[in-house]
Amino acid sequence: MSEMATTDPEGIDGVRMTWNVWPRTKVEASKCVIPIAASISPIRPHVDIPDLPYAPLRCKTCSAVLNPFSRVDFTAKIWICPFCFQRNHFPPHYFMISETNVPAELYPQYTTLQYSLSSPESLQSAQPTALSSVFLFVLDTCMIEEELGFVKSALQQAIGLLPENALVGFISFGTQVQVHELGFSDMSKVYVFRGSKEISKDQVLEQLGLGVSSRRTSSPAFAKGVQNGFNNAGVNRFLLPASDCEFTLNAILEELQTDQWPIPPGNRAARCTGVALSVAAGLLGACLPGTAGRIVALVGGPCSEGPGTIVSKDLSDPVRSHKDLDKDAAPYFDKAVKFYDNLAKQLVSQGHVLDLFASALDQVGVAEMKVAVERTGGLVVLAESFGHSVFKDSFKRVFEDGELCLGLSFNGTLEVICPKEIKIQGIIGPCTSLEKKGPSVADTVIGQGNTTAWKMCGLDKSTCLTVFFDISTSERSNTPGTVNPQLYLQFLTSYQNPQGQTKLRVTTITRRWVDSAVSTEELVQGFDQETAAVVLARLMSHKMEMEEGFDATRWLDRSLIRLCSRFGDYRKDDPASFTLNPCFSLFPQFMFNLRRSQFVQAFAQLLHSPQDDAQMIIRDRFPVPRLVVCDQHGSQARFLLAKLNPSATHNSANDVAAGSDVIFTDDVSLQVFIEHLQRLAVQS
């Protein structure tokens, strides 16, 4: 068991918490400094997770699913929900259960299990739908011929890797937007949209011949995206199975040229990225709402035309910088963010994902587009060129099958169920609030809050969300006469897997309440310093984006000092007496490296002997990271020196050992950092 914990700390549940025992009161929770939070991987694969071919049993009051922590009366055929204590009767097909014949849901080792759900429509039809997913490629043509050649080659390779039943569409854009009708194979047929003007969804549909007049009468089935309600004409014209349109699409790519619109001297290319993405969202929304759809945008520069513009066409006007954003001197920023925010809402309502692959030496506007990508659970890959291995390898991984596949899934919904003593503040991660109110919603919001359910249009096996909890001030968690009662949390994730099957992943975990006002020993033993470092890093990043004038380094330092003052062992005003429990011993080092990292400041890393380890790490990461190999005193050495612990600097010349290199930096060493931390933590 200990060996498994070392190799796989997440275990079958894929859940890690900052505190594995919880303080009983809100006041005691605030003294913990590190927030009570869970880091969850909703669809992380594990060999021990059973797949049950039937629907789950839900509590009729709180909708929690039957789990190993439910109390069962086998004689009366009743189970009691551990969240709301509602008594629920087992349905007739469970009547054979007994102490020696229990269903999988009640096995104590199955705290996480998965249900295979079937839609009524697929049950009624002789064959379930073969549709797996939809990929609508949106290609920027405002780039040099060589770059366009690289990206066309990558696209052709990707189409060959797609499943035969995956639907494919293609849009190219430059100064104007061209929607290619792949179903018209006699010749190349294209619908053109102006790039200088914002186009509504209805205008897109009318121009493509997919308007209300040419569409079936709307029905509840169509609203949910059931296949019988799809606009079949639109699917047959613009979105075809990969096996049917591979030849046509390859022919279009062979003929595709760089944008031919003339560029006046001293000007940028007129690139209408915003209009292209609007048209793509409108097309998917009309043809296949509620299905597993991805808009894959391949962008080669900043948008300079129409909605979503981030910079003017005049080359003398530089692209906005961090300083411009801080000084509110980026004239296009707010308008572009608002445009992409509206696009994100449209995509979330349709259940579609936006992926961004950007390759350019200049900025392309990810800061503005981020909201649409993040809220839909999309992917972002930035590279210097479409010929760079970072782009080529990452793009290939998206469509690869087998061991290295990303396990891209769609239309996910996460619901968190907790007892009345616990409130949910929100989630930081690739999701959108579904505004599902309830008694478990906290007053304080962090990230996507004010709800107990979230939409994840796109998710994969490495998707990780951070859920923040609060302790209720009105409910008491310490029932009189009960010693360390248990608390329970349940995470329900429904999603469509890459094969098109609908799954429901149910994870139920338990932790203990502890009276930290009496003794902090149990609380300390339940601290997970690795999870705490991740949660604090995510919370810091969120605050840097949302709070004006937020000083990340100062906030991290203050949090660390408060934590050490609370849980360290020391005598007042005696730094030499300071010690930390082993459960906290690595946390100051994590914070030391976090405050010097590119998340707070900026830079890169690595060396030669651990090349095999580096390649192993690269293989498991997405996007494929950049590997910098540097020699001592070489030009690339600065990447490594920027990350070293500066124990020997020009300020410590007397302490430099013979043969040691002096690092010219104003950063303090880990030893000096820890000494200052001890001194501040023990101050009266």
C-alpha positions in Angstrom: 0.0 0.0 0.0 2.8 2.4 0.9 4.5 1.6 -2.4 1.3 2.3 -4.3 1.0 5.6 -2.4 4.5 6.6 -3.4 4.1 5.8 -7.1 0.4 6.9 -7.4 -0.5 9.4 -4.6 -3.9 10.2 -6.3 -4.9 6.5 -6.2 -8.2 5.4 -7.7 -10.0 8.6 -6.8 -7.7 11.1 -8.6 -8.4 13.5 -5.7 -5.8 15.2 -3.4 -6.6 17.7 -0.7 -4.6 20.4 1.0 -5.9 19.3 4.4 -6.9 15.6 4.9 -8.4 16.4 8.2 -10.7 19.5 8.4 -11.0 22.0 11.2 -14.5 22.1 12.7 -15.2 25.9 12.5 -14.8 28.7 10.0 -12.5 30.6 12.4 -10.1 27.6 12.8 -10.1 27.1 9.0 -9.0 30.7 8.5 -6.1 30.1 10.9 -4.8 27.3 8.6 -3.6 30.0 6.1 -3.7 27.4 3.2 -7.3 27.2 2.0 -9.3 24.0 2.2 -9.3 22.8 -1.3 -9.3 19.7 -3.5 -7.3 19.1 -6.6 -9.3 16.7 -8.8 -8.7 14.9 -12.1 -12.2 14.2 -13.2 -11.5 11.5 -15.8 -8.0 10.3 -14.9 -7.7 6.7 -16.1 -7.0 3.9 -13.5 -7.0 0.2 -14.1 -9.0 -0.5 -10.9 -12.0 1.7 -11.8 -15.0 -0.6 -12.7 -17.3 0.3 -15.6 -20.9 -0.5 -14.8 -23.3 -1.1 -17.7 -26.4 0.4 -15.9 -27.7 3.6 -14.5 -26.8 4.8 -11.0 -29.1 5.0 -8.1 -29.6 8.6 -6.9 -30.9 10.0 -3.6 -34.3 11.5 -4.2 -33.5 14.6 -2.0 -29.9 15.6 -2.9 -29.3 13.5 -6.0 -26.1 11.9 -4.6 -25.3 8.5 -6.0 -25.3 5.3 -4.0 -21.7 4.7 -2.7 -19.7 2.6 -0.3 -20.4 5.1 2.6 -24.2 4.7 2.3 -25.7 2.8 5.2 -27.9 -0.1 4.0 -30.8 -1.9 5.6 -30.7 -5.2 3.7 -33.9 -6.5 5.3 -36.0 -3.4 4.4 -34.1 -2.9 1.1 -33.4 0.7 2.1 -30.2 2.8 1.8 -29.5 6.0 3.7 -27.7 8.9 1.9 -24.6 10.0 3.9 -25.1 13.6 2.7 -28.7 14.4 3.6 -29.6 11.2 5.6 -32.6 10.6 3.3 -33.9 7.0 3.3 -34.2 5.6 -0.2 -35.8 2.4 -1.4 -33.8 0.1 -3.7 -35.7 -0.5 -7.0 -37.0 -4.0 -7.8 -34.0 -5.1 -9.8 -31.9 -4.7 -6.6 -34.1 -7.0 -4.5 -31.5 -9.8 -4.5 -29.0 -7.8 -2.5 -27.9 -9.1 0.9 -24.8 -8.9 3.2 -23.2 -11.6 1.0 -24.5 -10.3 -2.4 -23.9 -6.6 -2.7 -23.7 -4.5 -5.9 -20.4 -3.0 -7.0 -21.5 0.4 -5.8 -21.2 -0.8 -2.2 -17.8 -2.5 -2.4 -15.5 -0.5 0.0 -12.6 -0.4 -2.5 -14.8 1.1 -5.3 -14.9 4.7 -4.0 -14.6 5.7 -7.7 -16.6 3.9 -10.4 -17.9 4.7 -13.8 -21.4 4.1 -15.3 -22.0 3.7 -19.0 -25.1 5.8 -19.8 -27.3 5.2 -22.9 -29.5 7.9 -24.3 -33.1 7.0 -25.0 -32.6 7.7 -28.7 -29.7 5.2 -29.0 -31.8 2.6 -27.2 -34.7 3.0 -29.6 -32.6 2.8 -32.7 -31.3 -0.5 -34.0 -27.8 0.9 -34.1 -26.2 3.5 -31.9 -24.9 6.6 -33.6 -21.4 6.1 -35.1 -20.5 9.8 -34.8 -17.5 10.2 -32.6 -16.5 13.8 -32.8 -16.4 16.9 -35.0 -13.2 18.9 -36.0 -13.7 22.2 -37.7 -10.3 23.5 -38.8 -9.9 27.3 -39.1 -6.7 28.2 -40.9 -5.0 31.6 -41.1 -3.5 32.3 -44.6 -1.8 35.6 -43.7 1.7 34.1 -43.5 4.7 33.5 -45.7 4.6 30.6 -48.2 7.0 28.5 -46.2 4.9 28.7 -43.0 1.7 27.9 -44.9 3.5 24.8 -46.3 4.4 23.6 -42.8 0.8 24.0 -41.5 -0.8 22.4 -44.6 1.5 19.4 -44.2 0.5 19.1 -40.5 -3.2 19.3 -41.4 -2.9 16.6 -44.0 -1.2 14.4 -41.5 -3.9 15.1 -38.9 -6.7 14.3 -41.3 -5.1 10.9 -41.9 -5.0 10.2 -38.2 -8.7 11.0 -37.6 -11.2 8.2 -37.1 -13.2 7.5 -40.3 -16.5 8.5 -38.7 -15.2 11.8 -37.3 -16.7 14.8 -39.1 -14.4 17.4 -40.6 -15.0 21.0 -41.8 -12.6 23.6 -43.2 -12.5 27.4 -43.0 -9.6 29.6 -44.2 -9.3 33.3 -43.5 -7.1 36.3 -44.2 -8.6 39.7 -45.0 -11.9 37.7 -45.6 -13.3 34.5 -44.4 -13.8 31.5 -46.7 -16.1 28.6 -45.7 -15.3 25.6 -47.9 -18.3 23.4 -48.9 -16.6 20.0 -48.7 -19.8 18.2 -49.8 -19.6 19.8 -53.3 -16.9 17.7 -54.8 -17.4 18.7 -58.5 -15.4 21.9 -57.9 -14.1 24.1 -55.1 -17.2 25.9 -53.7 -16.5 28.7 -51.2 -18.8 31.1 -49.2 -17.0 34.4 -48.5 -17.6 36.7 -45.5 -16.3 40.3 -45.0 -13.6 40.4 -42.3 -14.1 44.0 -41.3 -17.5 43.8 -39.8 -19.0 41.8 -37.0 -21.5 39.2 -38.2 -24.3 37.8 -36.1 -25.0 34.1 -35.9 -28.3 34.5 -37.9 -26.5 36.3 -40.7 -23.9 33.5 -40.9 -26.7 30.9 -41.1 -28.7 32.8 -43.7 -25.7 33.3 -46.0 -24.7 29.6 -45.7 -28.3 28.6 -46.4 -28.8 27.2 -42.9 -31.3 29.8 -41.7 -34.6 29.2 -40.0 -36.4 28.9 -43.4 -34.1 26.1 -44.5 -34.0 24.3 -41.2 -36.3 21.8 -39.6 -38.8 23.2 -37.1 -37.0 23.5 -33.7 -37.9 20.8 -31.2 -36.7 19.8 -27.7 -34.7 17.0 -29.3 -33.0 19.5 -31.6 -32.2 21.9 -28.8 -30.4 19.1 -27.0 -28.4 18.2 -30.0 -30.0 14.8 -30.6 -28.9 13.5 -34.0 -32.4 13.2 -35.5 -32.7 17.0 -34.9 -29.5 17.9 -36.7 -29.6 20.1 -39.8 -28.7 17.3 -42.1 -28.3 19.6 -45.1 -25.6 21.6 -43.3 -23.8 18.4 -42.1 -23.8 17.0 -45.6 -22.5 20.2 -47.2 -19.9 21.5 -44.7 -19.1 18.7 -42.3 -18.2 15.3 -43.8 -16.8 12.1 -42.4 -13.0 12.1 -42.6 -13.0 9.0 -44.9 -15.4 10.8 -47.4 -13.7 14.2 -47.6 -10.0 13.3 -47.2 -9.3 13.5 -51.0 -11.4 16.8 -51.4 -9.7 18.4 -48.4 -6.2 17.5 -49.5 -7.0 18.9 -52.9 -8.2 22.2 -51.3 -5.0 22.4 -49.2 -2.8 21.7 -52.2 -4.4 24.7 -54.1 -4.6 27.0 -51.0 -2.3 30.0 -51.3 -1.3 32.8 -48.9 -3.7 35.7 -48.6 -3.6 37.6 -51.9 -5.1 40.8 -50.5 -2.5 43.6 -51.2 -0.7 45.0 -48.1 0.3 48.7 -48.3 3.9 49.4 -47.3 4.4 49.9 -43.6 1.2 48.0 -42.8 0.4 44.6 -41.2 -1.7 42.0 -43.0 -5.4 42.5 -42.5 -6.2 39.4 -40.4 -9.8 38.8 -39.4 -9.4 36.1 -36.7 -12.5 37.2 -34.8 -14.9 37.0 -37.7 -13.5 33.6 -38.7 -14.1 32.1 -35.2 -17.6 33.7 -35.1 -18.5 32.0 -38.5 -17.0 28.7 -37.2 -19.1 28.8 -34.0 -22.2 29.7 -36.0 -21.7 26.8 -38.4 -21.2 24.2 -35.6 -24.1 25.6 -33.6 -26.5 25.3 -36.6 -25.4 21.9 -37.8 -24.4 20.0 -34.6 -25.4 21.7 -31.4 -24.6 19.7 -28.2 -22.3 17.3 -29.9 -18.6 16.6 -29.4 -17.2 19.5 -31.6 -13.9 21.3 -31.6 -12.9 24.4 -33.5 -9.2 24.0 -34.2 -7.8 27.5 -34.9 -4.3 27.7 -36.6 -3.2 31.4 -36.3 0.0 33.0 -37.6 -0.3 36.5 -36.2 -2.3 39.2 -34.4 -5.9 40.1 -35.4 -5.9 43.5 -37.1 -9.3 43.5 -38.8 -12.9 43.4 -37.5 -14.0 42.2 -34.1 -11.3 40.8 -31.9 -8.7 43.3 -33.2 -5.7 43.6 -30.9 -3.5 46.0 -32.9 -3.9 48.4 -35.8 -2.7 47.7 -39.3 0.0 50.4 -39.0 3.3 48.7 -38.3 4.5 51.7 -36.3 1.9 50.8 -33.6 3.4 48.0 -31.5 1.3 45.2 -30.0 0.2 45.9 -26.4 2.6 44.9 -23.7 2.2 44.1 -20.0 3.0 47.7 -19.2 0.3 48.9 -21.5 -2.2 46.6 -19.8 -1.1 47.8 -16.4 -1.4 51.5 -17.4 -4.7 50.9 -19.3 -3.0 52.0 -22.5 -4.2 49.2 -24.7 -7.0 50.7 -26.7 -8.2 47.4 -28.3 -7.9 45.1 -25.3 -11.2 45.6 -23.5 -13.3 45.5 -26.6 -11.5 42.3 -27.8 -11.9 40.6 -24.4 -15.7 41.4 -24.5 -16.0 39.9 -28.0 -14.3 36.7 -27.0 -16.3 36.5 -23.8 -19.5 36.6 -25.8 -18.0 33.9 -28.1 -17.2 31.8 -25.1 -20.8 32.0 -23.9 -22.0 30.9 -27.4 -19.6 28.0 -27.5 -20.5 26.8 -24.0 -24.2 26.9 -24.7 -23.5 24.8 -27.8 -21.1 22.5 -26.0 -18.2 23.1 -28.4 -14.5 23.6 -27.7 -12.0 26.2 -29.1 -8.4 25.1 -29.5 -5.7 27.6 -30.4 -2.4 26.7 -32.2 -0.5 29.9 -32.7 2.9 30.1 -34.3 4.5 33.5 -34.7 7.5 35.5 -33.5 5.1 38.3 -32.6 2.1 38.1 -30.2 -1.1 36.7 -31.6 -3.6 37.9 -28.9 -3.8 34.9 -26.6 -4.5 37.3 -23.6 -7.7 38.4 -25.3 -8.7 34.9 -26.6 -7.9 33.2 -23.4 -11.4 33.5 -22.0 -12.9 31.5 -24.9 -10.3 28.8 -24.8 -10.3 28.4 -21.0 -14.0 28.3 -20.5 -14.5 25.7 -23.2 -11.7 23.5 -21.9 -9.6 24.0 -25.1 -5.9 23.6 -25.8 -3.3 26.3 -26.3 0.0 25.7 -28.0 2.4 28.6 -28.8 5.5 28.1 -31.0 7.9 30.3 -33.0 7.0 28.6 -36.3 4.6 26.0 -37.7 7.8 24.1 -38.6 9.0 24.0 -35.0 8.8 20.6 -33.2 6.7 22.1 -30.4 3.9 22.7 -32.9 4.3 19.6 -35.1 4.6 17.1 -32.2 1.8 18.8 -30.2 -0.6 19.0 -33.1 0.1 15.3 -34.0 -0.5 14.2 -30.3 -4.0 15.7 -30.4 -5.1 13.3 -33.1 -3.0 10.3 -32.2 -4.5 7.1 -30.9 -3.0 4.5 -28.6 -0.8 4.9 -25.5 0.2 8.5 -26.1 -3.3 9.8 -27.0 -4.6 12.7 -24.9 -8.0 11.0 -24.3 -9.9 14.1 -25.6 -13.4 14.0 -24.2 -16.4 16.3 -24.7 -19.5 17.7 -23.1 -18.4 17.2 -19.5 -20.5 18.3 -16.5 -19.1 18.3 -13.0 -21.3 18.4 -9.9 -20.1 18.5 -6.4 -22.2 17.2 -3.5 -21.3 17.9 0.1 -23.0 17.9 3.5 -24.7 21.0 5.0 -21.6 22.0 7.0 -19.5 22.6 3.9 -19.9 25.3 1.3 -18.3 25.5 -2.2 -16.6 28.8 -3.0 -15.8 27.9 -6.6 -13.4 26.2 -9.1 -10.2 27.4 -10.7 -9.6 25.5 -14.0 -11.0 25.0 -17.5 -14.7 25.1 -16.8 -17.7 27.4 -16.7 -20.3 27.9 -14.0 -23.8 26.5 -14.7 -25.3 28.9 -12.1 -26.9 26.0 -10.2 -27.7 27.6 -6.9 -28.2 25.6 -3.7 -27.6 25.6 0.1 -24.0 24.4 -0.6 -23.0 27.7 -2.4 -20.7 29.9 -0.4 -20.9 33.7 -0.1 -17.3 34.1 -1.0 -16.5 33.3 -4.7 -13.2 32.0 -6.0 -12.9 31.5 -9.8 -16.1 30.0 -11.3 -18.5 30.2 -8.3 -22.1 30.7 -7.2 -22.9 27.2 -8.3 -22.6 23.5 -7.5 -22.3 22.4 -11.1 -19.9 23.3 -13.9 -19.7 22.8 -17.7 -16.5 21.4 -19.3 -17.0 21.4 -23.1 -13.6 19.8 -23.5 -11.6 17.7 -21.0 -8.9 15.0 -21.2 -7.2 12.5 -19.0 -4.8 15.1 -17.6 -7.5 17.8 -16.9 -7.2 19.0 -13.3 -9.5 21.3 -11.4 -9.1 23.0 -8.0 -12.3 23.1 -5.9 -12.3 25.6 -3.0 -14.4 24.8 0.1 -15.5 26.8 3.1 -16.9 25.8 6.5 -20.5 27.0 7.3 -20.8 29.5 10.1 -24.5 28.5 10.8 -24.1 24.6 10.8 -22.1 22.8 13.5 -19.8 20.0 12.3 -19.0 18.8 15.8 -22.1 16.7 16.8 -22.1 16.5 20.7 -20.8 13.2 21.9 -19.2 12.2 18.6 -15.4 11.8 18.3 -13.9 12.8 15.0 -17.0 12.2 12.8 -16.5 11.7 9.1 -17.3 14.2 6.4 -18.1 13.1 2.8 -17.7 14.7 -0.6 -19.0 13.4 -3.9 -17.8 14.4 -7.4 -20.1 13.5 -10.4 -18.5 13.9 -13.8 -20.6 13.1 -16.9 -18.9 13.3 -20.3 -18.6 11.8 -23.8 -15.5 9.8 -24.4 -13.5 9.8 -27.6 -15.5 6.8 -28.9 -18.8 8.8 -28.5 -20.0 6.9 -25.4 -21.6 8.8 -22.5 -20.0 8.0 -19.1 -20.7 9.1 -15.6 -17.7 9.0 -13.2 -18.7 9.0 -9.5 -16.0 9.6 -6.9 -17.0 9.6 -3.2 -14.3 10.4 -0.6 -14.3 10.8 3.2 -12.2 12.8 5.5 -12.3 13.5 9.3 -13.3 16.6 11.3 -10.7 17.6 13.9 -10.8 20.1 16.8 -7.8 22.2 15.9 -8.5 24.6 18.7 -7.5 21.9 21.2 -4.6 20.4 19.3 -3.1 20.9 15.9 -1.2 17.6 15.8 -3.8 15.7 13.7 -4.3 18.7 11.4 -0.5 18.9 10.8 -0.4 15.1 10.0 -3.1 15.6 7.4 -1.3 18.4 5.5 -0.4 17.6 1.9 2.4 20.0 1.0 2.5 19.1 -2.7 -1.2 19.8 -3.2 -0.9 22.9 -1.1 1.8 24.2 -3.4 -0.3 23.6 -6.5 -3.4 25.2 -5.0 -1.5 28.3 -3.8 0.1 28.6 -7.2 -3.3 28.5 -9.0 -4.8 30.9 -6.5 -1.9 33.3 -6.9 -2.3 33.2 -10.7 -6.0 33.8 -10.4 -5.4 36.8 -8.1 -2.7 38.2 -10.5 -5.3 38.2 -13.3 -8.3 39.4 -11.3 -6.9 41.8 -8.7 -5.5 45.1 -9.8 -2.1 45.9 -8.3 -1.7 42.5 -6.8 1.9 41.8 -5.5 2.3 38.1 -6.0 5.7 37.8 -4.3 4.6 39.7 -1.3 1.4 37.7 -1.0 3.3 34.4 -1.2 5.9 35.6 1.4 3.2 36.7 3.9 1.2 33.4 3.5 4.4 31.4 4.1 5.4 33.4 7.2 1.8 33.1 8.7 1.9 29.3 8.0 5.3 28.8 9.6 4.2 31.0 12.6 1.1 28.9 13.0 2.6 25.4 12.6 6.3 25.8 13.3 7.9 24.8 16.6 10.0 27.6 18.2 10.8 29.8 21.1 9.7 33.4 20.7 12.4 35.7 19.2 14.8 32.7 18.8 15.3 31.9 15.1 17.8 29.1 15.9 15.0 27.2 17.8 12.7 27.1 14.7 11.8 23.7 13.3 9.1 22.5 11.0 7.2 19.2 11.1 8.3 16.8 8.2 4.7 17.3 6.8 5.7 20.9 6.1 9.4 20.6 5.5 9.3 20.8 1.7 6.7 23.6 1.5 9.1 26.5 2.0 11.3 25.2 -0.8 8.2 24.9 -3.1 7.4 28.6 -2.3 11.0 29.6 -2.8 11.0 28.2 -6.3 7.5 29.3 -7.1 8.3 33.0 -6.3 11.3 32.8 -8.7 9.5 30.9 -11.4 8.1 32.3 -14.7 4.6 32.2 -13.2 5.7 35.1 -11.0 8.7 36.5 -12.9 9.9 34.9 -16.2 12.5 32.5 -17.9 13.4 28.7 -19.0 15.8 25.5 -18.1 17.9 22.0 -18.2 21.3 20.1 -19.0 22.7 16.9 -20.6 23.1 13.9 -18.3 19.4 13.5 -17.5 18.5 13.6 -21.2 16.5 10.3 -20.9 14.5 11.7 -17.9 13.9 14.8 -19.8 12.6 12.9 -22.9 10.4 10.8 -20.6 8.8 13.9 -19.1 8.4 15.5 -22.5 6.6 12.4 -23.8 3.9 12.7 -21.1 3.4 16.5 -21.4 1.0 18.4 -23.6 1.7 20.8 -25.2 5.1 19.3 -26.0 7.5 21.5 -23.9 10.7 23.2 -25.2 13.9 21.5 -24.2 17.0 23.8 -23.8 20.4 22.0 -23.8 23.2 24.3 -22.6 26.9 24.1 -22.0 28.8 25.8 -19.2 29.7 29.3 -20.1 27.8 28.9 -23.4 25.2 31.4 -24.7 22.4 29.1 -23.6 23.8 28.7 -20.0 21.8 31.8 -18.9 18.6 29.7 -19.0 20.0 27.3 -16.4 21.7 29.9 -14.2 18.5 31.8 -13.9 17.0 28.8 -12.1 19.9 27.7 -9.9 19.9 28.3 -6.2 22.3 31.2 -6.0 24.3 30.0 -2.9 27.5 31.7 -4.2 27.0 35.2 -5.5 29.0 38.4 -5.8 27.5 39.4 -2.4 28.9 36.3 -0.7 32.5 36.3 -2.0 34.0 35.3 1.3 31.9 32.1 1.5 32.6 30.9 -2.0 34.2 27.4 -2.1 37.3 26.8 -4.2 36.4 26.0 -7.8 32.8 27.3 -7.4 31.2 29.6 -9.9 29.8 32.9 -8.8 26.3 33.6 -10.0 25.7 37.3 -10.7 22.2 37.8 -9.4 20.3 39.9 -6.8 18.2 36.8 -5.8 18.8 35.4 -2.4 19.8 31.8 -1.9 17.5 29.1 -0.4 19.6 29.2 2.9 19.2 33.0 3.3 15.5 32.7 2.4 14.9 30.0 5.1 16.9 32.1 7.7 14.8 35.2 7.0 11.6 33.0 7.1 12.6 31.6 10.5 13.3 35.1 11.9 10.0 36.5 10.7 8.0 33.5 11.8 9.2 33.6 15.4 8.7 37.3 15.9 6.4 38.3 18.8 
